[in-house]
Amino acid sequence: MELDGKIALITGASSGIGREVALQMGAAGAVLALSARREADLTAVAEQVPSGSSIHVADLGESVQALRLADSVVAEHGRVDILVAVAGTKVAGPISALSLDDLSRAYLVNAVSPMALAGRLAPAMVERKSGLIATVTTSISGGRRDLGAYAGSKAALASMTQSLRQEVGAKGVAVFCFDPGWVRTRMAPDGTEEPCTAAARLVEHIKLGKGSRETLT
Ligand SMILES: NC(=O)c1ccc[n+]([C@@H]2O[C@H](COP(=O)([O-])OP(=O)(O)OC[C@H]3O[C@@H](n4cnc5c(N)ncnc54)[C@H](OP(=O)(O)O)[C@@H]3O)[C@@H](O)[C@H]2O)c1
């Protein structure tokens, strides 16, 4: 998929992997809608990508904001060709210690909001017979002690991504889920890989423009 001139909505664009995806897609000519909660960090990214890009502050812990985000990007840019749903939150602690708020936040940010966004944007992509939706999971989605809410919510995301692929994949919309590995970011300060390297792999998959039944790495 040629990125030049494409409208790409990137969540989690304020730091880490999402920020690097934004910089690399911007360098390839995509017009970006950058979203996260931290406005100053989004502004800093926007200053490094092509003019015409926009920033959209949204808290995906409130999934109604995901729907508003999709609508505001379409209102500003006319369409979304590519959704890269990178935003995620690490909720840590043994299951027995997690509050209802902890459990809810993990699932809202990591699973409900990305799928709400995808669900809002996919019909217009189907209508145009063109589009790409990428989500970001983790290698520990099978379960991990003290990270159960995070792992479980990412498993839900990966599963729903595959359901979406089956629903729209034959209608011109490429859908896949990406596992970045262990990447040094705010979320994983001990990670072994630089965010730009993981982002480069994700951007390559986006450029290939194909859906996948396997989680891509
Ligand atoms: N680093 C790793 O080793 C690793 C491994 C597997 C998967 N991942 C996944 O990769 C993605 C990116 O994470 P990262 O490692 O790059 O960490 P990061 O630097 O902490 O990035 C997380 C991003 O998500 C956004 N975010 C978090 N909570 C949000 C909320 N409630 N509403 C809207 N945006 C929110 C953050 O922006 P604001 O704080 O500005 O809102 C930030 O841009 C996540 O989905 C993560 O689960 C990372």
The ligand as a MOL file (V3000), in Angstrom:
LIG
                    3D

  0  0  0     0  0            999 V3000
M  V30 BEGIN CTAB
M  V30 COUNTS 48 52 0 0 0
M  V30 BEGIN ATOM
M  V30 1 N 6.7990 -2.1150 24.8450 0
M  V30 2 C 6.5870 -3.4210 24.7030 0
M  V30 3 O 7.4810 -4.2660 24.9350 0
M  V30 4 C 5.2440 -3.9110 24.2080 0
M  V30 5 C 5.0720 -5.2920 24.0280 0
M  V30 6 C 3.8540 -5.7640 23.5380 0
M  V30 7 C 2.8460 -4.8620 23.2200 0
M  V30 8 N 3.0320 -3.5340 23.4260 0 CHG=1
M  V30 9 C 1.9400 -2.6350 23.0710 0
M  V30 10 O 2.4360 -1.5980 22.2520 0
M  V30 11 C 1.5700 -0.4650 22.3620 0
M  V30 12 C 2.4070 0.7900 22.5690 0
M  V30 13 O 3.0050 0.7420 23.8440 0
M  V30 14 P 4.4640 1.2890 24.1170 0
M  V30 15 O 5.2840 0.1440 24.5410 0
M  V30 16 O 4.9030 2.1430 22.9850 0 CHG=-1
M  V30 17 O 4.2290 2.1480 25.4440 0
M  V30 18 P 3.9760 3.6970 25.7010 0
M  V30 19 O 5.1210 4.5290 25.2500 0
M  V30 20 O 3.5640 3.7840 27.1160 0
M  V30 21 O 2.7380 4.0360 24.7400 0
M  V30 22 C 1.4050 3.8080 25.1060 0
M  V30 23 C 0.5640 4.7570 24.2790 0
M  V30 24 O -0.8160 4.5060 24.5700 0
M  V30 25 C -1.4240 5.7350 24.9220 0
M  V30 26 N -2.4740 5.5170 25.9290 0
M  V30 27 C -2.3600 4.8610 27.1080 0
M  V30 28 N -3.5070 4.9320 27.7900 0
M  V30 29 C -4.3720 5.6440 27.0110 0
M  V30 30 C -5.7100 6.0710 27.1670 0
M  V30 31 N -6.4160 5.8050 28.2880 0
M  V30 32 N -6.2780 6.7790 26.1620 0
M  V30 33 C -5.5950 7.0780 25.0540 0
M  V30 34 N -4.3110 6.7060 24.8420 0
M  V30 35 C -3.7180 6.0050 25.8120 0
M  V30 36 C -0.3060 6.6050 25.5030 0
M  V30 37 O -0.6030 7.9760 25.3250 0
M  V30 38 P -1.0550 8.9870 26.4940 0
M  V30 39 O -0.3950 8.5500 27.7560 0
M  V30 40 O -0.5980 10.3000 25.9890 0
M  V30 41 O -2.5380 8.8660 26.5030 0
M  V30 42 C 0.8580 6.2120 24.6170 0
M  V30 43 O 0.8750 6.9760 23.4420 0
M  V30 44 C 0.6170 -0.7790 23.5060 0
M  V30 45 O -0.6250 -1.2270 22.9990 0
M  V30 46 C 1.3010 -1.9160 24.2450 0
M  V30 47 O 0.4020 -2.7310 24.9370 0
M  V30 48 C 4.2090 -3.0440 23.9090 0
M  V30 END ATOM
M  V30 BEGIN BOND
M  V30 1 1 1 2
M  V30 2 2 2 3
M  V30 3 1 2 4
M  V30 4 1 4 5
M  V30 5 2 4 48
M  V30 6 2 5 6
M  V30 7 1 6 7
M  V30 8 2 7 8
M  V30 9 1 8 9
M  V30 10 1 8 48
M  V30 11 1 9 10
M  V30 12 1 9 46
M  V30 13 1 10 11
M  V30 14 1 11 12
M  V30 15 1 11 44
M  V30 16 1 12 13
M  V30 17 1 13 14
M  V30 18 2 14 15
M  V30 19 1 14 16
M  V30 20 1 14 17
M  V30 21 1 17 18
M  V30 22 2 18 19
M  V30 23 1 18 20
M  V30 24 1 18 21
M  V30 25 1 21 22
M  V30 26 1 22 23
M  V30 27 1 23 24
M  V30 28 1 23 42
M  V30 29 1 24 25
M  V30 30 1 25 26
M  V30 31 1 25 36
M  V30 32 1 26 27
M  V30 33 1 26 35
M  V30 34 2 27 28
M  V30 35 1 28 29
M  V30 36 1 29 30
M  V30 37 2 29 35
M  V30 38 1 30 31
M  V30 39 2 30 32
M  V30 40 1 32 33
M  V30 41 2 33 34
M  V30 42 1 34 35
M  V30 43 1 36 37
M  V30 44 1 36 42
M  V30 45 1 37 38
M  V30 46 2 38 39
M  V30 47 1 38 40
M  V30 48 1 38 41
M  V30 49 1 42 43
M  V30 50 1 44 45
M  V30 51 1 44 46
M  V30 52 1 46 47
M  V30 END BOND
M  V30 END CTAB
M  END
